[in-house]
Amino acid sequence: PRITITLVFNVMVILGGTIVRATGSGDGCGESWPKCGDQFIPPNPTVETLIEFSHRASSFLAGIGVATVFFLALWIFPKRHIVRKAATWSGIFLVIEALLGAALVLYGWVDADVSVGRTIVVPLHLANTFFLLGALTLTAWWGSGNAAPRQSLRTRTGWWLIGGAAILLVLGATGALNALADTVFPSDTIGGDLAEKFGPTAPWLSRLRIVHPIVAVIGGMAVAWIATKESRRSTEQTRRLASAVTIIVLSQMFIGIANIFFLTPLALQVIHLMVADVLWIVYVVYAAARIGEPARETSDVPVAA
């Protein structure tokens, strides 16, 4: 239960980061970190400062939660146990997450900034967020007594599962850049000035917005196909998880369409990211359940390097 609570809380912190970006509150504490201005608790804060400070405070609490999970894993499970490894990776990704967040603040990569540094760090931040959630998810899954991996990822099944995870990472990275573009270059209408948005004179980040919807549809259907394909001869639990992946993929597509139609309001942005996080978590659980089954298919034979 503690691990699950930590996982849920980390998702809430991630959603808080979306609110910080969408409201332009990234410099609410100025270019200082971890302090907010000259103090840890800012006096007479503005709305932007409150939003940024709340996100930093919740991130600190999330760090305490991950540290607690790590030490509990060391205390409860023996050396070289897979839960220990997953908890250790959770701690590593949390540290990287904090460093990436600090870089955004210290280098001024907030608000309307569209520098190369920001466009590199933003998708990296999202990818690391997924890795953190994945490590916490596996810690909770294996720590709850579910089967550890019985199949190597160096099999056809393993490569398919890795491929699905890679697709979700690409979707998340392009989605992060798309959200950044929507914040910096907001639209007043659904179509807007197409030349201004996607023409040769438009900023490259604005033109990139056409990429994510296309990649999301193709990649989402590919992930649903992989989950369905690799669960045909699996247990009932794994098949249910595969079905959940497909349902969430379809739901995310409709939310994405609504996000475009309603001109990316804050509420839909938060929902869109939340469902993306849920999709990633469910896919990780599905993959863990799949490789936790005994190998009984020709597709599970190790593939030559």
NUDOFI-463278 format. One record per residue: residue in one letter; z negated, x, y of N, C-alpha, C in turn. Coordinates in steps of 0.02 Angstrom, whole numbers, padded with zeros to 5 digits, always signed. Layout:
N
aZXYZXYZXY;...
This chain:
305
p+00000+00041-00061+00000+00000+00000+00000+00042+00063;r-00037+00098+00064-00039+00140+00123+00030+00168+00138;i+00066+00188+00086+00133+00216+00096+00180+00163+00123;t+00175+00103+00096+00218+00048+00120+00204+00032+00193;i+00140+00031+00211+00122+00018+00281+00150+00072+00326;t+00145+00135+00303+00173+00190+00342+00248+00183+00350;l+00282+00163+00297+00354+00154+00300+00373+00099+00350;v+00339+00043+00346+00352-00013+00392+00338+00008+00464;f+00283+00044+00474+00266+00065+00541+00318+00113+00569;n+00345+00157+00527+00397+00203+00550+00460+00165+00570;v+00477+00112+00533+00534+00071+00553+00522+00040+00622;m+00461+00017+00634+00445-00012+00700+00451+00040+00755;v+00431+00102+00741+00437+00156+00790+00511+00169+00805;i+00552+00168+00754+00624+00179+00763+00654+00124+00807;l+00633+00062+00795+00657+00007+00836+00633+00015+00908;g+00574+00042+00916+00549+00056+00983+00593+00107+01019;g+00620+00155+00982+00666+00203+01012+00729+00169+01039;t+00752+00117+01004+00809+00078+01028+00793+00044+01094;i+00733+00017+01100+00713-00015+01163+00710+00036+01219;v+00686+00097+01204+00684+00149+01255+00755+00164+01280;r+00803+00173+01234+00871+00189+01254+00904+00132+01291;a+00898+00071+01263+00933+00014+01292+00907-00005+01361;t+00843+00008+01375+00814-00009+01440+00817+00049+01489;g+00846+00105+01468+00850+00162+01513+00783+00192+01530;s+00737+00191+01482+00669+00215+01495+00658+00285+01467;g+00712+00320+01448+00704+00385+01417+00671+00437+01461;d+00679+00429+01528+00646+00477+01573+00585+00445+01606;g+00556+00395+01572+00496+00362+01599+00437+00409+01608;c+00436+00463+01570+00382+00513+01576+00408+00578+01607;g+00470+00574+01634+00499+00635+01663+00520+00683+01608;e+00539+00743+01629+00561+00794+01580+00501+00834+01556;s+00453+00800+01528+00393+00832+01500+00378+00803+01432;w+00354+00846+01388+00337+00826+01320+00289+00876+01291;p+00235+00858+01257+00216+00790+01238+00180+00751+01293;k+00163+00784+01349+00130+00748+01403+00177+00699+01435;c+00149+00647+01466+00189+00599+01504+00177+00614+01577;g+00224+00651+01607+00213+00677+01673+00166+00736+01669;d+00113+00735+01708+00064+00790+01707+00004+00773+01664;q+00002+00713+01636-00057+00692+01597-00035+00661+01531;f-00082+00659+01484-00067+00628+01420-00065+00552+01427;i-00107+00525+01471-00108+00453+01484-00089+00443+01558;p-00030+00417+01573-00008+00413+01642-00046+00360+01682;p-00068+00377+01744-00100+00328+01787-00048+00287+01825;n-00061+00225+01838-00015+00181+01876+00057+00186+01851;p+00068+00174+01788+00135+00183+01761+00182+00127+01782;t+00247+00144+01786+00299+00094+01796+00316+00062+01729;v+00360+00012+01729+00380-00021+01667+00414+00030+01621;e+00458+00071+01650+00493+00122+01610+00444+00172+01580;t+00394+00190+01619+00344+00237+01593+00304+00206+01536;l+00286+00142+01543+00250+00108+01490+00290+00105+01426;i+00354+00091+01432+00397+00087+01372+00401+00155+01338;e+00414+00207+01377+00420+00274+01349+00354+00298+01321;f+00300+00286+01358+00233+00308+01335+00214+00271+01271;s+00228+00207+01267+00213+00168+01206+00250+00195+01146;h+00313+00215+01158+00352+00243+01102+00323+00310+01079;r+00302+00351+01127+00273+00416+01109+00206+00406+01072;a+00166+00359+01096+00101+00346+01064+00111+00320+00993;s+00159+00274+00984+00171+00247+00917+00200+00301+00871;s+00240+00346+00899+00267+00402+00859+00211+00447+00835;f+00162+00458+00879+00103+00499+00860+00065+00467+00803;l+00055+00401+00807+00020+00365+00754+00060+00367+00689;a+00126+00363+00695+00169+00368+00635+00161+00436+00603;g+00154+00488+00645+00144+00555+00618+00078+00560+00580;i+00027+00528+00606-00038+00528+00571-00030+00493+00503;g+00009+00438+00503+00019+00401+00441+00055+00443+00389;v+00107+00478+00409+00145+00521+00362+00100+00578+00338;a+00061+00607+00382+00015+00661+00362-00036+00635+00311;t-00060+00574+00321-00107+00544+00274-00075+00535+00206;v-00012+00511+00206+00024+00502+00143+00032+00569+00108;f+00048+00621+00146+00058+00687+00117-00006+00712+00083;f-00062+00708+00118-00125+00733+00089-00148+00690+00030;l-00136+00625+00034-00153+00582-00023-00111+00601-00084;a-00047+00616-00074-00004+00636-00129-00030+00701-00161;l-00052+00748-00119-00079+00811-00146-00143+00799-00184;w-00182+00751-00162-00247+00738-00193-00240+00699-00258;i-00195+00650-00260-00191+00605-00317-00146+00633-00373;f-00091+00664-00355-00042+00683-00405-00045+00758-00420;p-00030+00777-00482-00035+00847-00502+00021+00890-00471;k+00015+00955-00478+00065+01001-00451+00134+00986-00481;r+00184+00996-00440+00255+00987-00459+00273+00915-00474;h+00228+00868-00460+00244+00798-00471+00295+00776-00419;i+00339+00732-00439+00394+00711-00395+00369+00675-00333;v+00312+00641-00338+00285+00607-00279+00263+00658-00227;r+00235+00713-00250+00217+00767-00204+00278+00793-00167;k+00333+00802-00204+00394+00828-00173+00420+00779-00120;a+00421+00715-00137+00446+00665-00090+00402+00662-00028;a+00336+00666-00037+00290+00664+00020+00298+00726+00063;t+00311+00783+00032+00322+00845+00070+00384+00839+00113;w+00438+00813+00085+00499+00803+00123+00489+00753+00180;s+00446+00704+00169+00430+00657+00223+00400+00693+00282;g+00353+00739+00268+00322+00778+00322+00372+00823+00357;i+00417+00854+00319+00467+00898+00349+00514+00859+00395;f+00537+00802+00372+00583+00762+00413+00547+00734+00474;l+00483+00720+00468+00446+00695+00526+00442+00749+00580;v+00430+00811+00561+00428+00866+00609+00495+00873+00644;i+00549+00871+00604+00616+00876+00634+00629+00818+00681;e+00606+00758+00662+00614+00699+00704+00580+00709+00771;a+00520+00737+00771+00484+00749+00833+00520+00801+00876;l+00546+00853+00845+00581+00905+00882+00645+00879+00914;l+00682+00837+00877+00743+00808+00905+00727+00761+00964;g+00675+00721+00956+00654+00678+01011+00632+00718+01072;a+00596+00773+01060+00575+00815+01115+00635+00847+01150;a+00685+00867+01111+00745+00897+01141+00780+00849+01188;l+00785+00786+01168+00817+00736+01210+00782+00731+01278;v+00716+00735+01277+00677+00730+01340+00681+00794+01380;l+00667+00850+01348+00662+00913+01384+00729+00935+01415;y+00784+00918+01382+00849+00937+01409+00880+00882+01452;g+00844+00829+01463+00869+00776+01507+00925+00735+01476;w+00927+00732+01409+00980+00694+01375+00959+00622+01367;v+00949+00589+01423+00926+00519+01423+00966+00479+01473;d+00954+00414+01474+00985+00368+01522+01061+00373+01519;a+01093+00392+01577+01166+00392+01582+01197+00458+01562;d+01158+00504+01537+01185+00570+01518+01233+00563+01459;v+01291+00594+01465+01341+00593+01410+01363+00664+01394;s+01317+00711+01401+01333+00781+01387+01347+00792+01313;v+01378+00848+01299+01394+00866+01229+01330+00870+01188;g+01277+00899+01218+01214+00906+01182+01187+00839+01158;r+01190+00789+01202+01164+00723+01183+01206+00692+01129;t+01272+00697+01134+01315+00666+01084+01311+00701+01016;i+01282+00761+01015+01270+00795+00951+01201+00775+00924;v+01151+00775+00968+01083+00763+00945+01072+00690+00925;v+01104+00643+00960+01094+00572+00945+01112+00555+00872;p+01173+00573+00847+01187+00558+00777+01144+00598+00729;l+01126+00660+00748+01081+00699+00705+01012+00666+00701;h+00990+00639+00757+00926+00603+00760+00927+00544+00712;l+00982+00507+00712+00989+00449+00668+00990+00470+00595;a+01029+00523+00580+01032+00546+00511+00964+00569+00486;n+00927+00606+00528+00861+00629+00508+00813+00570+00500;t+00822+00519+00542+00781+00458+00534+00792+00427+00466;f+00855+00424+00445+00870+00397+00378+00838+00440+00324;f+00842+00506+00331+00812+00550+00281+00736+00539+00278;l+00704+00530+00336+00632+00517+00338+00616+00452+00303;l+00652+00399+00319+00640+00335+00286+00653+00340+00211;g+00705+00377+00192+00721+00385+00121+00666+00421+00084;a+00639+00474+00114+00585+00512+00082+00521+00469+00075;l+00505+00431+00127+00447+00387+00123+00458+00332+00071;t+00519+00306+00068+00535+00254+00019+00526+00280-00052;l+00551+00340-00065+00545+00369-00132+00472+00385-00148;t+00434+00406-00097+00363+00419-00109+00328+00355-00131;a+00345+00299-00097+00314+00235-00115+00339+00211-00183;w+00404+00219-00197+00434+00196-00259+00404+00232-00319;w+00407+00298-00317+00381+00336-00374+00305+00335-00376;g+00272+00331-00318+00200+00329-00316+00172+00263-00343;s+00215+00212-00346+00194+00147-00373+00202+00143-00449;g+00222+00198-00479+00228+00199-00552+00297+00187-00579;n+00347+00180-00535+00415+00171-00560+00441+00236-00591;a+00491+00229-00633+00515+00286-00672+00544+00341-00627;a+00526+00403-00643+00555+00460-00609+00627+00468-00633;p+00668+00507-00599+00738+00516-00620+00744+00540-00692;r+00785+00505-00730+00799+00526-00799+00871+00551-00805;q+00908+00544-00752+00978+00567-00751+00988+00616-00694;s+01029+00665-00706+01045+00712-00653+01094+00681-00604;l+01089+00701-00542+01138+00678-00492+01205+00712-00502;r+01207+00763-00545+01270+00797-00558+01308+00763-00615;t+01311+00698-00611+01349+00657-00658+01396+00613-00617;r+01440+00578-00651+01486+00534-00614+01446+00479-00578;t+01396+00452-00612+01354+00402-00579+01318+00432-00519;g+01291+00492-00529+01255+00525-00474+01300+00538-00414;w+01361+00559-00427+01407+00573-00371+01426+00509-00335;w+01434+00454-00372+01448+00390-00340+01390+00369-00295;l+01329+00377-00320+01270+00359-00280+01264+00402-00218;i+01277+00467-00225+01276+00512-00167+01330+00492-00117;g+01388+00473-00144+01443+00452-00100+01424+00391-00059;g+01390+00342-00090+01368+00283-00054+01318+00301+00001;a+01272+00347-00014+01223+00368+00036+01258+00404+00094;a+01307+00446+00078+01344+00481+00130+01381+00432+00176;i+01409+00380+00147+01444+00329+00187+01395+00296+00235;l+01336+00279+00210+01286+00246+00254+01264+00293+00310;l+01260+00358+00296+01243+00406+00348+01297+00408+00402;v+01360+00407+00380+01416+00408+00429+01415+00344+00471;l+01402+00288+00438+01399+00224+00474+01342+00226+00526;g+01286+00253+00506+01229+00258+00552+01244+00304+00611;a+01276+00361+00597+01291+00409+00651+01341+00380+00700;t+01394+00349+00676+01443+00319+00721+01413+00260+00758;g+01368+00224+00725+01335+00168+00758+01290+00192+00814;a+01256+00249+00804+01213+00277+00856+01254+00296+00918;l+01312+00327+00907+01356+00344+00963+01384+00281+00996;n+01399+00231+00955+01425+00168+00982+01372+00134+01027;a+01310+00135+01004+01256+00106+01044+01246+00144+01109;l+01252+00210+01106+01247+00251+01166+01302+00233+01216;a+01363+00226+01190+01419+00207+01233+01408+00139+01265;d+01382+00091+01226+01369+00025+01253+01317+00027+01309;t+01270+00074+01303+01218+00080+01354+01245+00112+01418;v+01284+00165+01410+01309+00203+01467+01368+00167+01500;f+01410+00135+01459+01470+00101+01484+01468+00027+01464;p+01422-00011+01493+01415-00082+01474+01477-00122+01494;s+01489-00178+01457+01546-00222+01470+01520-00289+01497;d+01559-00319+01541+01542-00384+01568+01576-00441+01531;t+01629-00425+01494+01664-00474+01454+01678-00445+01385;i+01696-00489+01338+01709-00466+01269+01767-00417+01268;g+01821-00437+01299+01880-00394+01300+01874-00340+01353;g+01853-00361+01413+01847-00314+01468+01914-00284+01486;d+01912-00232+01524+01972-00195+01541+01987-00146+01485;l+02035-00164+01442+02049-00122+01383+02070-00052+01403;a+02109-00047+01457+02131+00019+01479+02071+00061+01501;e+02023+00028+01535+01964+00063+01559+01920+00084+01500;k+01920+00043+01447+01877+00058+01389+01908+00109+01342;f+01972+00098+01327+02003+00137+01273+02066+00175+01294;g+02085+00171+01358+02145+00205+01381+02136+00281+01383;p+02190+00317+01395+02187+00391+01395+02140+00419+01449;t+02129+00381+01502+02085+00405+01555+02012+00385+01544;a+01999+00344+01493+01931+00322+01479+01890+00380+01450;p+01825+00382+01463+01782+00433+01432+01787+00430+01356;w+01786+00488+01325+01796+00490+01252+01742+00450+01216;l+01681+00449+01244+01627+00411+01212+01643+00336+01213;s+01674+00313+01267+01693+00243+01271+01749+00227+01221;r+01797+00272+01215+01852+00261+01168+01827+00261+01096;l+01773+00296+01085+01746+00301+01017+01720+00234+00992;r+01709+00186+01037+01681+00122+01017+01726+00083+00970;i+01790+00099+00969+01835+00064+00924+01828+00088+00852;v+01797+00148+00845+01793+00179+00779+01739+00145+00736;h+01680+00134+00764+01624+00110+00723+01638+00043+00689;p+01665-00008+00724+01677-00072+00689+01724-00064+00629;i+01776-00023+00637+01823-00013+00582+01790+00023+00524;v+01754+00077+00541+01720+00116+00489+01666+00074+00455;a+01632+00032+00494+01578-00009+00467+01604-00058+00415;v+01661-00090+00429+01688-00138+00381+01711-00103+00317;i+01750-00050+00326+01776-00014+00267+01719+00019+00228;g+01676+00053+00263+01621+00088+00230+01571+00040+00199;g+01556-00015+00233+01509-00064+00206+01534-00094+00141;m+01598-00112+00139+01626-00139+00078+01627-00087+00022;a+01638-00024+00040+01637+00030-00010+01568+00037-00040;v+01516+00034+00002+01447+00040-00023+01430-00019-00069;a+01451-00079-00049+01438-00138-00092+01474-00131-00158;w+01536-00105-00157+01574-00095-00219+01541-00044-00264;i+01517+00012-00234+01483+00064-00274+01421+00035-00307;a+01381-00002-00269+01319-00030-00296+01335-00078-00354;t+01386-00119-00345+01404-00167-00397+01432-00131-00459;k+01475-00083-00447+01507-00046-00501+01456-00009-00544;e+01408+00024-00511+01361+00066-00548+01302+00027-00577;s+01302-00039-00569+01246-00079-00596+01269-00126-00651;r+01331-00121-00672+01358-00169-00721+01321-00166-00787;r+01302-00107-00809+01268-00101-00873+01196-00077-00864;s+01167-00096-00808+01099-00075-00792+01049-00130-00809;t+00986-00117-00793+00933-00166-00805+00939-00223-00754;e+00903-00277-00768+00904-00335-00724+00878-00316-00654;q+00828-00274-00652+00800-00252-00588+00852-00215-00547;t+00888-00170-00578+00939-00131-00542+00995-00176-00518;r+01014-00224-00559+01068-00271-00539+01046-00313-00479;r+00983-00333-00478+00958-00372-00421+00959-00329-00357;l+00940-00266-00364+00942-00221-00307+01013-00211-00282;a+01061-00206-00329+01131-00198-00309+01155-00260-00272;s+01134-00319-00296+01152-00381-00261+01122-00383-00191;a+01061-00358-00185+01029-00356-00119+01067-00311-00072;v+01091-00255-00097+01132-00210-00055+01194-00246-00029;t+01228-00282-00073+01289-00318-00053+01273-00371-00001;i+01220-00409-00012+01201-00463+00035+01185-00433+00104;i+01148-00378+00105+01129-00348+00169+01191-00320+00204;v+01237-00291+00166+01299-00265+00196+01337-00321+00231;l+01345-00378+00197+01380-00435+00227+01343-00462+00288;s+01277-00465+00284+01237-00489+00340+01246-00442+00400;q+01246-00378+00387+01253-00329+00441+01321-00335+00476;m+01372-00352+00438+01438-00361+00468+01438-00420+00517;f+01407-00475+00497+01404-00533+00541+01362-00518+00603;i+01307-00480+00594+01266-00462+00651+01305-00417+00699;g+01345-00371+00670+01386-00328+00712+01436-00367+00753;i+01468-00417+00722+01515-00460+00758+01480-00497+00814;a+01421-00524+00799+01383-00559+00850+01362-00512+00907;n+01347-00450+00889+01328-00401+00939+01385-00390+00989;i+01446-00386+00963+01505-00377+01007+01517-00440+01048;f+01514-00497+01015+01530-00561+01047+01482-00576+01105;f+01417-00560+01096+01367-00575+01147+01354-00515+01193;l+01397-00464+01189+01394-00405+01234+01330-00366+01225;t+01313-00353+01163+01257-00310+01142+01191-00322+01180;p+01164-00382+01176+01098-00393+01207+01044-00353+01169;l+00989-00340+01203+00936-00298+01175+00911-00325+01108;a+00900-00390+01104+00873-00420+01043+00919-00407+00983;l+00985-00416+00994+01032-00405+00939+01038-00331+00922;q+01031-00288+00972+01032-00216+00957+00974-00197+00911;v+00915-00224+00926+00857-00210+00885+00866-00238+00814;i+00892-00299+00809+00903-00329+00744+00955-00289+00704;h+01008-00268+00739+01062-00230+00706+01035-00166+00676;l+00993-00130+00715+00964-00068+00689+00914-00082+00634;m+00875-00135+00641+00826-00152+00589+00860-00166+00523;v+00914-00204+00524+00950-00219+00462+00982-00155+00434;a+01005-00110+00477+01032-00047+00453+00978-00007+00417;d+00918-00006+00445+00862+00029+00412+00845-00004+00345;v+00844-00070+00345+00828-00106+00282+00882-00092+00230;l+00945-00092+00251+01000-00077+00204+00991-00008+00174;w+00975+00041+00215+00965+00109+00190+00907+00112+00141;i+00851+00079+00158+00792+00080+00114+00808+00047+00047;v+00841-00011+00049+00857-00046-00013+00906-00005-00055;y+00954+00028-00022+01002+00069-00059+00966+00128-00093;v+00918+00159-00057+00881+00214-00086+00841+00190-00147;v+00810+00132-00142+00773+00104-00199+00820+00090-00256;y+00879+00061-00241+00928+00047-00293+00949+00112-00328;a+00965+00163-00289+00986+00226-00319+00931+00257-00362;a+00868+00253-00337+00812+00279-00376+00803+00241-00441;a+00811+00175-00438+00806+00134-00499+00862+00151-00548;r+00921+00163-00521+00980+00177-00564+00972+00243-00600;i+00951+00295-00565+00944+00360-00598+00879+00364-00638;g+00836+00314-00630+00776+00312-00671+00786+00281-00739;e+00847+00255-00750+00864+00226-00815+00888+00280-00863;p+00878+00271-00927+00904+00320-00976+00980+00321-00973;a+01009+00380-00981+01082+00387-00982+01109+00355-01045;r+01155+00307-01037+01184+00275-01096+01257+00257-01085;e+01288+00289-01035+01358+00276-01023+01397+00342-01022;t+01460+00338-01037+01501+00399-01034+01506+00424-00963;s+01497+00380-00915+01500+00400-00844+01440+00442-00825;d+01388+00442-00868+01328+00480-00852+01330+00551-00880;v+01387+00570-00910+01394+00638-00936+01402+00685-00877;p+01366+00741-00875+01371+00788-00819+01445+00808-00807;v+01462+00812-00743+01529+00831-00724+01531+00906-00714;a+01583+00938-00740+01590+01010-00733+01597+01028-00659;a+01567+01083-00640+01570+01104-00570+01642+01121-00551;
